[in-house]
Amino acid sequence: FKVWAKPFFDKGKTWNFTALERHIFFDKTGKIAWFDELLNTQMKICRSSGVLVKVGKEWKIQHYVLSMTVPNDEVDAAIKIKAPIEDVLIAELQKK
């Protein structure tokens, strides 16, 4: 990820996500954490979630998901936009 993202950071064309709401949970050992959050982004509200593991004194991301939110009343409109692109992808993936 760092290799992929570096050119964007070098050009100053990166993203700026600000947490609107965040929930963090820890296992009993304190070495595994998981979270979910709402973010204010250039894509408007997004939701992210992830799992981290403490290795020594550092937290390492083991799993991360970022999703755009779609209001329920706008789902049909979003599907109309996505369908032509994703129908092709679905067909390709179903062949495997």
Secondary structure, DSSP 8 states (H G I E B T S, - for coil): -HHHHHHHHHHT-----EEEEEEEEE-TTSSEEEEEEEEEETTEEEEEEEEEEEETTEEEEEEEEEEE---GGGHHHHHHHHHHHHHHHHHHHHH-
